[in-house]
Amino acid sequence: MANTAQIDITVSVQDNKTVGLGIYNGNPKIVASLGLSSAQAAKRFTKQVTTGSGTSYDVTTGLTDAFGTALTFATVNAVAIYNTGAASLTVGGGSNPLFGSDQYTVKAGQCLVIPNVPITVSGSVKTVHIVPAASTTWQIAILGA
């Protein structure tokens, strides 16, 4: 069976308002979708973590898939982080950052999806660094080849 992945985000809002003699019905909708082929999602790292300390994920060493197979990414096609805890997370920065100088704050209950396809991994571009404001829990998925 080939590995594939689909990341979908949908935001839908219904607006109803009487304006003068007419009624406005608005239905703005934002839909973003990223489909990854079996080649783009050939390697998948997923994990749930609970800690109060900073954690780094080096995509060139130390990660394993759900079956215990060691993973070494040459490209990263998507990263998703879901903060299921109560404290905020700072994602990015650190040594050899995968996202360059970009840093993101993921508040409690929020999800961050970074689909910069593809990010070419190198000796200086290889680490996802996560620092919680306090002890908290998150889930991470890194997809690539």
N, C-alpha and C positions, 0 to 999 in steps of 0.2 A: 504494500500500500504506500502510495506517495504522500509525503507531507505537504499540506497546503495550509494556508492561514487566511482568515478574513477578519479585518478590523472594521467595524461599523460604528458610526456616531450619528445620532439623529436628534435634532432639537426641533420641536414643533410648538407653536404658540397660536392660540385662537383669540382674536380681538373682535369685539362687538361694541359699536358705539353709535349713538344717534347723533347725527350732525345736521343741524337745520331740519329739513323735512325728510332727509334720507337716513338710511342706516348703513353704516360702514361695517362690513365683515371682512376682516383681514385674516390671512392664514399663512404668515411667514413660516418658512420651513428651511432648515439648514440640514443638508445630508452630506456626509463625507464618508467615503468608503475606500479602503485600500485592500486589494486582493493580491496575495502573494502566491506565485506558482510554486510547484514542488522544488524547482531549482532555487528560488528566492527564500524559501522557508525550509531548506534541507536540514538546517540545524536550529534547534529550539531549546532554549534554557528557560525554565520556569521555576519559581521558588516563592514560598511564603516565609517572611522573616519577622521576628519580634526581637527588638533590641533597642537600647538607648545610645548605642555607639555608632559612629560612622562606619559604613560598609562599602567596600570597593569590589566591583565585579570586573575582572580582567578577562576580556573576551578571547585572549590568546592562550590562557592557561587557567586551570583550576575549576572550570565549569563542567558540569555533566548534564546529560539529558535525563529524561524520566526513566530510562533504562540503565543508567549508570555509565553510559558511554562518554568518554572524554570529548569535549568540544573545543575546537580551535577555529574561530571565525576569521575569514578573509574579508568578508563584507558583512555589515549589519544593515538590514532592511527595515527594521522597526523595533522600537523599544516601547513597552507599556508598563507604567507603574501605577498601581491602585493603592491608595492610602486607606486602609481599613481601620486604622487606629484613630486616636484622639489628638495626637500631636502633629504639627506640620513637618514636612520633609523638605530639605534642600537637595535638589538633584543637579549634578554637574560639578564642574570645577575639579579640584584635586590634581593628582599627578597623571600625566598622559591622558587627558580627558577625551572621551569619544565625541563630545559635542563642542569641542573648542572651548572658547571662553564663556559660552552660554550657561546660565544657571536658571533653574526653575524652582518655584515654591509650589508644593503640592499640599494643600490644606486637607484636614481630616475629611474623609468621605469623597475626596476628589480623585480623578484619574488623569494621568498625563500620558499622552501618546505622541511619540516622536517618530514620524515616518519619513525621515530624510533619506530617501532611497537613491542609491545606496551610499553608505558611509564606508569608505575603504579603510580597513584596519592597517595600522603600521605600529612601529615601536613607540611612536609618540601620540598615537590616536588609538586607544584601546581600552579605556577604563570608564565605567559608569560608577560615579561616586554618589552615595546617598548618606545624608546626615540628618537624623531626626532631632527635633527640638527637645524631645524627652522620649522616654521609652514608649515605643509604639509598634504597630504591625503594618506591614505592607506586602503586596504581591508584585513580583516583577516577571516580565516576559521579554526575552531578547530573541529576535528571529533573524536569521541570515543564512549565509552560505560559507 
